[in-house]
Amino acid sequence: MRVVLAEDLALLRDGLIRLLEAFGLEVVEAVDNGPSLLRALTTHRPDVAVVDVRLPPTFTDEGLKAALEARKRVPGLPVLVLSQHVEQLYARELLSDGSGGLGYLLKDRVSDVAQFVDAVRRVAGGGTALDPDVVAQLLTRHAREEPLRTLTPREREVLGLMAEGRSNAAIAARMFVTEKAVSKHTNSIFGKLGLPRSEDDNRRVLAVLKFLGA
Amino acid sequence: MEEQGNTAGRPAGRAVANLARGMTHIVLAFAVNLPLFILTVLSIVFIPLGVGIVLLPAVVLATRAVANLQRRLAADWSGVRIAEPYRPEPAGAAAPIPRLKWVMGDPATWRDLLWSFLNVPVALVIGVLSAGLLVYGLEGVFVAWWVALLTDYGWGPFWHITDFGAFGFAGTVVLGAVLAVVSVPVGERLLKAHALFGASLLSPTRRALTERVAQLAESRSQTVDASAAELRRIERDLHDGAQARLVALSMNIGLAEEMMKHAPETARRLLAEARESSGTALTELRDLVRGIHPPVLAERGLDGAVQALALSLPMPVDVRIDLPGRAEAPVESAAYFAVAEMLANVVKHSGATRARVRLEHVRGRLVMLVGDDGTGGADPASGGGMRGIERRLAAFDGIMIVSSPPGGPTVVTMELPCALSSPKTSPSSGTD
């Protein structure tokens, strides 16, 4: 799997390269600024890009802007955005084109190496990886409203994990229950929220995020 | 900066400038000062009828705009700097009666009025003198002598040029030339005298300056106290939080290194602990950074940061922002924290189900409004966050007005005087 990496701090860049390569991913180019990132993304067309939000030259949201621009030029280009802080605003911008292959995680999440690499692979496969902090905010925002109030605590937990972008199998493993139990929960959730059921994991995740107004 | 502009340049250019400037003063005096003076007097007369209550503040503010123009002309044309003496608009001065009290209670209003009146004759005399000297001189050089050839023509203090023969003709030209040349420096001095006359009435009085110094000294000492307290808090948070956690973390890793060989299970447990405490340290640092300067404010400015803030609240927030540019970083920061504190109050105390935020730039002021449909009863006098924000805004000459009757709704309006930079050019990927 070919990866383009954008991170301006050398220490973190080298660490991320080592981490990704230890799990058999190939880093085809690692850049340290926004303009080079856009060039690297459009020339290499990698299987996935791992991008820091804040990059030179402006040290604002250069990485995010480059990623959004690259996805405009190469539709569906999978991008995993990393940041020291997560904002609903950025999540919304990233998800606004309604297609998958997107991730938005706190940089802290790299400490759980296996989970992080799983997120990279998921995004490369067209899936979604949304930070638990973002999802928690989305859920509290709507917690008092009608359809969400009717969910059981267990269902709310499943909904959260779904919004993060996890498959039924991953949710089952995480909650120590069978996949069958999970799909019972998801069916019930989709019924209560009035969402169309879908066997496709990615489409299901996007439907949930749209419902939550992300 | 005292003396500038008009002493440089060619004499002809300076002469034309004097002429134009003198005429401008006359036109302003008659076309603007005089009507405004009359309107002011009429407005005062009409106060008992009610019309004046609304009319007077408007006329006074218009007079201030003209006085400000005069201040600028005095600085640009004669190098005379005149500071603005007006008291800042107090909280709640949008309502008619407080507004009337504000403008009538300001001594500068009455000095402006006196200036509006006296400027009419003063500008006339000064303008006519400076223009007349030049025109009369030029007439002597170019016009008088050949008109005198045709008819009986008087120039100078009404002498008939022809009475003096050739000497009369030559004398007219020489005298005219001298007058025209002298009119340049004299005209400049006359204009400066006009500027100084303006300064004598339009500058802050000693008492006003003393008041302003006292006000600034107070807001400065509050700002210094607040920022010292803020630094102490940050130091304590770092010391007891992230720093302590990093110590524990490196201790755990060191221990794990030792245990690796003989007790790998214990080592694994220690490493897991280390990772957990690094996560906590990161969360604490992130919260601390948010409190100092939120990253999204650095990345997106006030507009984006307030939108991001609204999205992160557990209730729908209607956000409307109309800012054609960006304010200075310290102003943006103060504005952001002010809005953030008010929204935090909405979430914590109001029991509201919705909130709204408006940001706009009106007449040189950033106007921020935070409202909710909650139970009301918010009182900045009770101390706490609102009082702190009021102090923080005061450091920028900003104000806060709270309307929160029992039962609600609550509306907090905050204003910060500031200029906006030119429309933002999006610092994006830098390709096109």
Interface residues (C-beta under 8 A of the other chain):
Chain A: G34 P35 L37 L38 V53 R54 P57 T58 F59 T60 D61 E62 K65 A66 E69 Q84 H85 E87 Q88 L89 Y90 R92 D108 S111 D112 Q137 T140 R141 A143 R144
Chain B: R275 S278 G279 L282 T283 R286 V289 R290 P294 P295 V296 A298 E299 R300 G304 Q307 A308 L311 S312 L313 P314 M315 T353 P427 S428 S429 G430 T431
